[in-house]
């Protein structure tokens, strides 16, 4: 059977250290919680969704030319936006 990539030799593997893996999972969990909050706001607030869409169509990035559409989002206090 043809495999497009050469197989890596099995072992020996370094000792298991889950610290970085756990740290990555915690970071991803925080990111997912933040994304869920933004999606909830988009789903529940037609005016918020409209402001995000308008800013996107106009190419606005939230710089000095216009207020950022997410500026009043509760995650702003956590430095997310």
N, CA and C atoms as an extended XYZ file, in Angstrom:
243
Properties=species:S:1:pos:R:3:atomname:S:1:resname:S:1:resid:I:1 pbc="F F F"
N         0.838       -1.174        0.000 N   UNK     1
C         0.000        0.000        0.000 CA  UNK     1
C         0.890        1.247        0.000 C   UNK     1
N         0.543        2.209       -0.830 N   UNK     2
C         1.308        3.448       -0.944 CA  UNK     2
C         0.948        4.403        0.181 C   UNK     2
N         1.953        4.965        0.836 N   UNK     3
C         1.723        6.012        1.830 CA  UNK     3
C         2.487        7.247        1.368 C   UNK     3
N         1.829        8.402        1.325 N   UNK     4
C         2.477        9.602        0.800 CA  UNK     4
C         3.598       10.140        1.693 C   UNK     4
N         3.636        9.733        2.941 N   UNK     5
C         4.656       10.212        3.859 CA  UNK     5
C         5.423        9.017        4.415 C   UNK     5
N         6.713        9.159        4.552 N   UNK     6
C         7.469        8.043        5.133 CA  UNK     6
C         7.082        7.831        6.587 C   UNK     6
N         7.083        6.595        6.998 N   UNK     7
C         6.749        6.287        8.391 CA  UNK     7
C         7.922        6.643        9.300 C   UNK     7
N         7.580        7.189       10.450 N   UNK     8
C         8.595        7.513       11.438 CA  UNK     8
C         8.897        6.240       12.236 C   UNK     8
N        10.142        6.047       12.587 N   UNK     9
C        10.441        4.858       13.398 CA  UNK     9
C         9.771        4.964       14.766 C   UNK     9
N         9.292        3.857       15.268 N   UNK    10
C         8.616        3.840       16.567 CA  UNK    10
C         9.640        3.829       17.685 C   UNK    10
N         9.471        4.786       18.648 N   UNK    11
C        10.270        4.847       19.863 CA  UNK    11
C        11.746        5.025       19.582 C   UNK    11
N        12.575        5.184       20.542 N   UNK    12
C        12.154        5.438       21.913 CA  UNK    12
C        11.627        6.873       22.058 C   UNK    12
N        10.617        7.019       22.838 N   UNK    13
C         9.997        8.318       23.054 CA  UNK    13
C        10.521        8.937       24.344 C   UNK    13
N        10.546       10.275       24.405 N   UNK    14
C        10.980       10.917       25.660 CA  UNK    14
C         9.941       10.680       26.760 C   UNK    14
N        10.324       10.909       28.001 N   UNK    15
C         9.365       10.742       29.108 CA  UNK    15
C         8.159       11.673       28.912 C   UNK    15
N         7.031       11.225       29.388 N   UNK    16
C         5.796       11.998       29.261 CA  UNK    16
C         5.814       13.157       30.259 C   UNK    16
N         5.511       14.369       29.736 N   UNK    17
C         5.381       15.555       30.585 CA  UNK    17
C         4.137       16.305       30.108 C   UNK    17
N         3.010       16.111       30.782 N   UNK    18
C         1.755       16.707       30.317 CA  UNK    18
C         1.594       18.188       30.655 C   UNK    18
N         2.585       18.839       31.231 N   UNK    19
C         2.433       20.230       31.678 CA  UNK    19
C         2.089       21.160       30.515 C   UNK    19
N         2.841       21.098       29.417 N   UNK    20
C         2.576       21.969       28.283 CA  UNK    20
C         1.232       21.631       27.639 C   UNK    20
N         0.931       20.344       27.562 N   UNK    21
C        -0.352       19.908       26.998 CA  UNK    21
C        -1.515       20.449       27.833 C   UNK    21
N        -1.396       20.371       29.149 N   UNK    22
C        -2.438       20.891       30.034 CA  UNK    22
C        -2.550       22.408       29.926 C   UNK    22
N        -1.406       23.085       29.822 N   UNK    23
C        -1.420       24.539       29.673 CA  UNK    23
C        -2.102       24.924       28.354 C   UNK    23
N        -1.821       24.209       27.292 N   UNK    24
C        -2.460       24.477       26.005 CA  UNK    24
C        -3.969       24.253       26.081 C   UNK    24
N        -4.367       23.208       26.778 N   UNK    25
C        -5.796       22.927       26.932 CA  UNK    25
C        -6.485       24.044       27.711 C   UNK    25
N        -5.852       24.554       28.742 N   UNK    26
C        -6.438       25.644       29.531 CA  UNK    26
C        -6.553       26.911       28.694 C   UNK    26
N        -5.536       27.200       27.893 N   UNK    27
C        -5.579       28.365       27.011 CA  UNK    27
C        -6.684       28.219       25.987 C   UNK    27
N        -6.801       27.034       25.396 N   UNK    28
C        -7.858       26.784       24.413 CA  UNK    28
C        -9.234       26.900       25.052 C   UNK    28
N        -9.364       26.442       26.285 N   UNK    29
C       -10.642       26.528       26.988 CA  UNK    29
C       -11.036       27.990       27.196 C   UNK    29
N       -10.085       28.830       27.576 N   UNK    30
C       -10.354       30.259       27.738 CA  UNK    30
C       -10.783       30.876       26.412 C   UNK    30
N       -10.067       30.533       25.357 N   UNK    31
C       -10.407       31.042       24.030 CA  UNK    31
C       -11.806       30.607       23.614 C   UNK    31
N       -12.158       29.370       23.868 N   UNK    32
C       -13.485       28.861       23.515 CA  UNK    32
C       -14.578       29.565       24.325 C   UNK    32
N       -14.315       29.841       25.595 N   UNK    33
C       -15.290       30.569       26.415 CA  UNK    33
C       -15.500       31.980       25.881 C   UNK    33
N       -14.401       32.636       25.483 N   UNK    34
C       -14.505       33.979       24.909 CA  UNK    34
C       -15.287       33.945       23.593 C   UNK    34
N       -14.995       32.949       22.764 N   UNK    35
C       -15.715       32.815       21.490 CA  UNK    35
C       -17.199       32.570       21.730 C   UNK    35
N       -17.520       31.769       22.737 N   UNK    36
C       -18.926       31.502       23.053 CA  UNK    36
C       -19.635       32.782       23.480 C   UNK    36
N       -18.949       33.640       24.233 N   UNK    37
C       -19.554       34.901       24.670 CA  UNK    37
C       -19.826       35.813       23.473 C   UNK    37
N       -18.887       35.866       22.530 N   UNK    38
C       -19.092       36.691       21.337 CA  UNK    38
C       -20.238       36.139       20.500 C   UNK    38
N       -20.277       34.826       20.300 N   UNK    39
C       -21.354       34.220       19.521 CA  UNK    39
C       -22.713       34.443       20.171 C   UNK    39
N       -22.768       34.366       21.490 N   UNK    40
C       -24.030       34.613       22.197 CA  UNK    40
C       -24.496       36.042       21.963 C   UNK    40
N       -23.564       36.985       22.053 N   UNK    41
C       -23.905       38.394       21.827 CA  UNK    41
C       -24.395       38.594       20.390 C   UNK    41
N       -23.717       37.976       19.424 N   UNK    42
C       -24.153       38.079       18.020 CA  UNK    42
C       -25.538       37.478       17.820 C   UNK    42
N       -25.811       36.359       18.478 N   UNK    43
C       -27.094       35.679       18.322 CA  UNK    43
C       -28.236       36.430       19.003 C   UNK    43
N       -27.946       37.084       20.112 N   UNK    44
C       -29.013       37.708       20.901 CA  UNK    44
C       -29.225       39.191       20.614 C   UNK    44
N       -28.305       39.824       19.919 N   UNK    45
C       -28.409       41.259       19.698 CA  UNK    45
C       -28.333       41.594       18.212 C   UNK    45
N       -29.488       41.785       17.575 N   UNK    46
C       -29.468       42.146       16.156 CA  UNK    46
C       -28.700       43.445       15.891 C   UNK    46
N       -28.765       44.411       16.807 N   UNK    47
C       -28.044       45.662       16.580 CA  UNK    47
C       -26.532       45.445       16.653 C   UNK    47
N       -26.080       44.590       17.562 N   UNK    48
C       -24.659       44.270       17.650 CA  UNK    48
C       -24.202       43.549       16.385 C   UNK    48
N       -24.995       42.574       15.937 N   UNK    49
C       -24.660       41.841       14.714 CA  UNK    49
C       -24.597       42.783       13.520 C   UNK    49
N       -25.547       43.715       13.443 N   UNK    50
C       -25.564       44.671       12.336 CA  UNK    50
C       -24.330       45.570       12.378 C   UNK    50
N       -23.925       46.006       13.565 N   UNK    51
C       -22.754       46.882       13.647 CA  UNK    51
C       -21.481       46.135       13.259 C   UNK    51
N       -21.377       44.862       13.631 N   UNK    52
C       -20.208       44.065       13.244 CA  UNK    52
C       -20.193       43.876       11.728 C   UNK    52
N       -21.344       43.553       11.150 N   UNK    53
C       -21.418       43.350        9.706 CA  UNK    53
C       -21.116       44.634        8.947 C   UNK    53
N       -21.646       45.748        9.400 N   UNK    54
C       -21.398       47.032        8.740 CA  UNK    54
C       -19.921       47.390        8.780 C   UNK    54
N       -19.318       47.217        9.936 N   UNK    55
C       -17.893       47.527       10.068 CA  UNK    55
C       -17.059       46.623        9.162 C   UNK    55
N       -17.439       45.359        9.078 N   UNK    56
C       -16.695       44.423        8.227 CA  UNK    56
C       -16.811       44.812        6.759 C   UNK    56
N       -18.006       45.161        6.317 N   UNK    57
C       -18.197       45.541        4.916 CA  UNK    57
C       -17.447       46.826        4.570 C   UNK    57
N       -17.309       47.704        5.532 N   UNK    58
C       -16.606       48.965        5.291 CA  UNK    58
C       -15.101       48.820        5.492 C   UNK    58
N       -14.666       47.644        5.898 N   UNK    59
C       -13.247       47.412        6.103 CA  UNK    59
C       -12.702       48.063        7.346 C   UNK    59
N       -13.562       48.387        8.277 N   UNK    60
C       -13.118       49.037        9.511 CA  UNK    60
C       -12.512       47.994       10.438 C   UNK    60
N       -11.435       48.379       11.058 N   UNK    61
C       -10.732       47.456       11.940 CA  UNK    61
C       -10.805       47.852       13.398 C   UNK    61
N       -11.519       48.903       13.705 N   UNK    62
C       -11.613       49.333       15.092 CA  UNK    62
C       -10.553       50.340       15.455 C   UNK    62
N        -9.844       50.853       14.461 N   UNK    63
C        -8.828       51.873       14.722 CA  UNK    63
C        -9.471       53.218       15.008 C   UNK    63
N        -8.733       54.282       14.804 N   UNK    64
C        -9.208       55.622       15.156 CA  UNK    64
C       -10.310       56.118       14.223 C   UNK    64
N       -10.496       55.477       13.070 N   UNK    65
C       -11.490       55.972       12.127 CA  UNK    65
C       -12.932       55.702       12.558 C   UNK    65
N       -13.140       54.740       13.429 N   UNK    66
C       -14.502       54.417       13.868 CA  UNK    66
C       -14.427       53.663       15.187 C   UNK    66
N       -15.476       53.772       16.000 N   UNK    67
C       -15.488       52.961       17.214 CA  UNK    67
C       -15.565       51.479       16.853 C   UNK    67
N       -14.850       50.686       17.577 N   UNK    68
C       -14.861       49.246       17.328 CA  UNK    68
C       -16.231       48.688       17.686 C   UNK    68
N       -16.821       47.842       16.831 N   UNK    69
C       -18.163       47.324       17.119 CA  UNK    69
C       -18.223       46.467       18.383 C   UNK    69
N       -17.099       45.959       18.836 N   UNK    70
C       -17.088       45.137       20.046 CA  UNK    70
C       -16.673       45.924       21.286 C   UNK    70
N       -16.558       47.230       21.159 N   UNK    71
C       -16.012       48.055       22.237 CA  UNK    71
C       -16.793       47.935       23.540 C   UNK    71
N       -18.082       47.691       23.476 N   UNK    72
C       -18.877       47.603       24.704 CA  UNK    72
C       -19.077       46.163       25.152 C   UNK    72
N       -18.312       45.265       24.580 N   UNK    73
C       -18.451       43.850       24.929 CA  UNK    73
C       -17.851       43.603       26.308 C   UNK    73
N       -18.470       42.743       27.124 N   UNK    74
C       -17.971       42.507       28.482 CA  UNK    74
C       -16.555       41.931       28.526 C   UNK    74
N       -16.100       41.305       27.450 N   UNK    75
C       -14.756       40.748       27.454 CA  UNK    75
C       -13.690       41.827       27.315 C   UNK    75
N       -14.102       43.041       26.953 N   UNK    76
C       -13.133       44.122       26.810 CA  UNK    76
C       -12.365       44.333       28.108 C   UNK    76
N       -13.044       44.191       29.218 N   UNK    77
C       -12.392       44.394       30.512 CA  UNK    77
C       -11.309       43.354       30.786 C   UNK    77
N       -11.370       42.232       30.097 N   UNK    78
C       -10.368       41.187       30.282 CA  UNK    78
C        -9.253       41.295       29.250 C   UNK    78
N        -9.279       42.347       28.429 N   UNK    79
C        -8.235       42.546       27.443 CA  UNK    79
C        -8.404       41.706       26.191 C   UNK    79
N        -9.589       41.127       25.996 N   UNK    80
C        -9.808       40.292       24.821 CA  UNK    80
C        -9.966       41.152       23.577 C   UNK    80
N       -10.625       42.309       23.713 N   UNK    81
C       -10.851       43.186       22.570 CA  UNK    81
C       -10.142       44.498       22.769 C   UNK    81
